[in-house]
Structures are given as C-alpha cells and as structure tokens.
Amino acid sequence: MDSAHAAHGFQALSKLVGRAPALLRMIEELPAVAASGAPVLVIGETGTGKELVARALHYLSPRAASPFVAVNCGALPEALIEDELFGHERGAFTSAETRRVGLIQQADDGTLFLDEVGTLAAKAQVDLLRVLQDKKYRAVGRSSESRTNARIIAATNVPLEQLIRCGSFRADLYYRLSVFMVNLPPLRSRKEDIPALAEHFLQKHAVEGKAHLTLSPRATTALMAWDWPGNVRELENAIIRGIHLSHGDCIEERELRLLSSTLTPSVAEPASAGGKLSFRAMKQATIEIFERNYLSGLMSEHHGNISQAARASGKERRDLGKLLKKYQLDPKSFRPHITSLPTATD
C-alpha cells in the first residue's frame, strides 16, 4: 500500500469522529482487519457509518489501488440482482444486446461492498456463497465460470441471526461473511461524541457567510437529549438544516428542526385521577413516537427517496407519503445538501 492510498485510509478513519470507548476499540482494530483480506461483516443501525468503515478497510488494505465497488442490495429488484452482481453475455435474454460486466468483475482485486446484505434473495445468497467458497461465479448466459479475487465486505442493520431463525437468510453464508465482525455503536450509546460530531459537520457543510457558526446552549442541550434513531446521518441532517435556516452567528434549537419537537400526546386526551395521561393517550403517544422514529430512520437511510423507502419498508408509496405528511416529515430535508456531495478525493 503506497502513501497516497494509505492517506485515503486514514482520511476515512478521521471521519469516524468520537472518543467513546466502544468506537475507539473498533477503530483500533480496523488496520489489522483490513490487512487480513478476509470477508468482513459490518453491523450497525441505519446512519452509523457502515460504508465509511468499509471504505476505510479497503484503503487501509493492500487492495487500495484497486476499485471499491458499493451496492445497496435492498435497492435492487430481485429479478436484477444476479445480473447486477455477475453481469450477462450478449444475447443472454431478449434485451441483452451487449455484454454487461457485473459488479464482482468490476471489483476484481479490489473490494465489493454489499450493503443491506440481509435483503438478498435466496438464489442470490447461494451464488454469493459460491463466490466466497470457491472464488467463482457465472455470468447470466455464460456456459463457463469465471474467477474473482474481489474481497467481500457486507453490512447489515438487521441482526442476521434473527433472519436465520426466521428462515430468510442462510446460516452457512452468515458464517462465510462474518470471519471478522465490526460493530458500530449507535449514537445514543455514545452521546459524549455529539458535540465533536456537531462541530465536524458545522465545518464540513459551512457555506459562504456562515463559516463561523456555533450552536446555542439550548440547541446543544436539545442535541444531547434526542435519541437519534437515524444516528450520525440524522445528526448531520440536523446540522445542515441549522446552517441554512440560521439567521445569526448562533444556530438556535428551532432551526435544527429536531423531530422530537412534536412528539407529544394530544392535550385533548383525558388524564387519570393521579394526573397522568390515560392508558389510551400513552398508547397513542408511544405508537406515534415509534412511527416517527421509524420513518425518520427510513428516510435518512434512503436520502429522502420515497420510492426506495417504500420498497424497503414494504409499504405502498402513496401510504408512505400519507404517513410522512401526518408527521410533517419533508423528504427534501433528508436529502444531502449540494455542499455535502463527496469529491473525487473522499
């Protein structure tokens, strides 16, 4: 690994901001895991930075000069997964007018990052298992097999053991993928890192005329009080909103547009004799909190794309739109601002 590629690796590590013990232990192990060349399973909730870890593993490894290819398995229609992964030969099916190179071949000698690996269909799981076991795959319409030297790094926000128990994920594939497991702690378990992360995002997304923004004490308190179901990505979105909605040198709490601001049960609900909310009111409030948190994490994961979010959640697009409207969640607020797009050196 030359110095330029090593710099990419350590640059990726530098974006894992924080001093929480669980995070530091994970970061400390990454160089050794990267050097091993073995498959890695990255586990973490939505928005914890799983692709960032995968990129760090790639650029810290001897494969750094070769491609890093990422694919979100959950965004691929089941009928196209094999074609995406393995490619096809000309004439393999009616519309196959030219040969298509699959992602595994594109990542040869490099790294193939499979995000949301738990969503892979049964047939694709079998084919991926063959790649991991024998380093072989077969393109659609090809009679012979090809070899690959791609390293597989997979990620999941759902415990694969849970999917194995319900019969939707192969145990043998899980054991092949999990030679190394990297666990990313959720933001709510390392709240001491929130101020440093907020400052990092203030600098990252600074715009002309607002280069020296700070957070007001009330805004900081609000950030520390929220449980962040969308984790670091949700925090980044909040800081982006604060930067662009601020009117002075300080970002105020209201300008963060934190989702917790409307998580209160209806005042019309009757209270019990002891002054507490009724069972019905508490039940409704709990449901609303769950729905809002789920929708927030879902939209953060899919960057405000309603169609992708609907497919991932198993809901009709129209029904999901109604829920977003109910909770006044604007899909545009979950989209990265133009200043946050990665550059060629990211």
N, C-alpha and C positions, 0 to 999 in steps of 0.2 A: 504493500500500500504506500503510494507516494505521498509527499507532504500536502499536495493540493487536495487529494481525496481525504486524507486524514483531517484536513481543515473542515471539509464538509461534514465529517462525522462529529467533530467536536462542536461545530456550529449547531448541528441538530441537537446535541446534548445540552447546549447552552439554552435552548428554547424550553427545556424541561425545568421551569423556574420553581424554586422552592427549597426549603431546608427541613421539611418534615422527615423524621427518621425513616419511615416506610419508603418515601420517594428516594432518599439518598442511598438506601440499601439497594434499591432497584437499579439506580444509575451506576453505582459502583460495580455491579455485576455485568453491565452491558458490554464492555470491551471483551471480556472473556467469552461471553456467549457469542458475540459477533465473530470472533476468531475461530470458533468451533466448526462453522459450516453446517451444523446440524439444523433440522427443522425447529421452528420456534412457534409457540402459541402465545399470543399476547391477549391478556384477559383484562377487560375493563369496561366500565359503563360508558354509555354514549358521551362523547365530548371529553374524555380523559386524555386523549392524545395518542391513540394506538398507532396511527400511521406515522406520527412523529418518531415513535420508538422504532418502528420498522425501518424507517429511513436511516436512523442513527445506526442500527445494526448493520445495514447494508454498507454505509460509508465508512464504518469502522472495521470492515472485514476486508480480506484480500480480494473480494469481488467488486470493490468500489469503482473500478474503471469500467465495469460492465453495466448494462441497463438495470434500473429499478423500475419494475412494471407493477402498477397497482390496479386492482379491480374490486369493485364492490359487488360481491356475489348477490346481495339482496336486490340490486337494481337490474339484474339480468333476467329476462323472461326464461322460464325453464327450457323452452324449446331451443334457445340460442346459447345456452351455457357451454355445451360441448364445442360448438362452432367457435365461440369466443376463446375458449381455453386452448383448443387443439387445432383450429383452423380447418380449411377444407381444400380439396382439389377441384380444379376446373371440371365442371360437369357433374359434380357430386350430387347436385339437385337442380331443379329447374332454373333457378335464378343464379346459379353459380357459374357466371360467365368467365371469371378469372380465379386463379388460385389465391387463397387467403391465408396469410401467416397468422397462427394463433398466438395467444399471449405467452404460452410456455416457450415457444420458439423465440419470441421477441426477448424473453428474459434469459436466454441461454447464457451460461457462465455468470449471470447476474442473480437478481432476486425477484421472485414473483410474490407479491403481497396480496393475499386473499382476505379481504375484509368481509365481515359477516359470514364467515365460512359455515356457520350453522344453518344457513338458508339453502345450501346446496341440495339439489335433488338427489334421490337415491342412486341413479345411474351415474351422475357426475361424481358422487362420492366414491363409487367403485373405480372409476377411471383415475381419479386423483390418488387413490390408494396404490394403484399400479405404478403411477409416476413416482411415488415415494419409495415403493419397494424395489422396483427394477430400473428406475430412471428411463422408462419407456412410455410412449404414448402413440396413438394412431389418429391421424387427421381424418376428418369425415371424408369418405370416398377414396381413401388410400388403402391399398392392399397390404402394404408393409408398415412396420413400426419404425419410429424414429427415436433416437436417444436424446436426452436432455441433461444438462448439467446445472439447471436452474435450482437455486435454493428456494425452498418454500417457507414463507413466514405467513402464518394465518392469525386472524384476530376474531374475537367474538365478544359481544356484550351480553350474551346469554350463556350461563354455565352449560357447557357441552354435556356434562354428566346428567343434567336434567333432561336434555334432548335424547340422550342414550336410553334413559329409563322409560321415556315415552315412545321409543322405537323410531324416532325420526333422524337419528344420527348413529353411524356405525362406530362401535367401540374400537375396532381394530384401526380405523382411520384416526380416531382420537389419540390412540397411543402412538401412532406414527407421527402425528403432528406435534405432540407435546413432549418431545425429547427435552426441550427447555420450555419452561413456562415463565412468562413475565407478567406479574400482576401490577396493574396500575391502580393506586388507591383513588377512591372518589374524592372530590374536592371537600365534601362535608366532613371527611375524616382528617383533613389537614388544613383547617381554616386558618392556621397561623401563616399559611403561604398566600392568603388572599391579598394583603397589602402589596407584597412584592409582585404578584401576578398583575394586579391592577396597574401598578407603576410601569411594568413591562409593556402592557397593552396601551397605556397612555403614550408611551414613546413610539411604539410600533405604528400606531394609527394617527399620530399627530398630523394636523393639517395646518396650512399656512394661516398665520394669525392666531393660532391656538397652540403654539408649540410648548407653552409652559403652564398648561392646565394642571390643577390639583383637585383632589376630592375634598369636599366639605366634611367636617366631623360627622354630620348626620348621614351623609352619603356613605362614608366609611363604615359607620355603625350598621347601616342597612345592608351593606355587602356582607358584613360579618354575621348578620342574623339570618340571612337566607340560606337554605339548604342546598341550592344549586343542583336540581335534578338533571340539568344539561351540562353540569360540571364546568371544566375550564372553557369550553366553547361558549357556553351560556354566559359566563363572566365576560369573555371577550366581546360578545354581542352587546352586553350591557354597557361596557366602556365605550364601544363605538357609538352607541346611541347617545351616551352622555357627552361625548366630544362634539357631536354635530348638533345637539339640542341645547348646549350650554350657551349662556348669554354673558357670562363674565369670566373672571380668571379661575373660578371655582365651579366644579360640577356639583349641582345640588341633587339631593335624593330623588326628587320628582323627575329629573332629567335622565336618570338611569332607566326609567320605565320598568322597574322591577315588577315581576309578576305577582309578588306577594301582596301588592298594594290593594288588590281586590279580592283576596282570599278571606272573606268574612261572611258568615252566615247572615241570612236575611234578618233585619231588625223586626220584621213583622211576625217572626216566629215567637210563640209564647214561651216564657220562662217557667221553670218549675218553681215550686214553693220556696226552694232554697236559693233562688236567684240564678240558677244555672239554666242553660239552654235545654229545651226539651230533647228527648231522645230523637224525635223526628228531625229537629233542626241540626243536631250534632251529626246525625247520619247523612243528611243532605250536604252539610259543610264538608264532611270527610270525603264524600263522593266527588264534590266539586274540586277539592284540593287534589285528589288523585287524578281526575280528568285533566285539570290544568297542567299539573306536573308532567303527566304522560305526554300531552300534546306539545308542551314546551320542549321536552327532550326529543320527541319525534321530529318536530320541525327544525330543531337545531341540527340534528343528525343529517337531515336531508336538505339543509341550507335553504329552507323556505319553499322547496318544490312540493306542491300539494299532490301532484300525481304520484311521485315517488313515495311520499309519505303515506298516501292512501294504500298503495300496493303493499308496503311494508307492514302496515297495521291491519290489513285485511278488511278495510272499510271501503265503501263506495266513495268516490271523490266528492260527490255532492254532499254526502252525510258528514264527511270530514270537514268540508267547508262550513257547514252549519255549526259544527262544534267550535271551530275556530272563531266564527262570528259570535257565538254565545259567550265566549270568554274574552272577546275583544283582542284576539291574538292576530296581529297583522303579519302574514307570511313574509312581507318585504323586510320586516325587522330582523328576520333570521338569516337574511342573505348577506354574505360578506360585502362590505363596502369596497368600492373600487380601489381604495388605497391599501386594502388588505390582501390583494391578489399577490401570490408568490412570484418572485422574479426568477430568472433562469438560474440564479445562484443559490436559491433557497434550498 
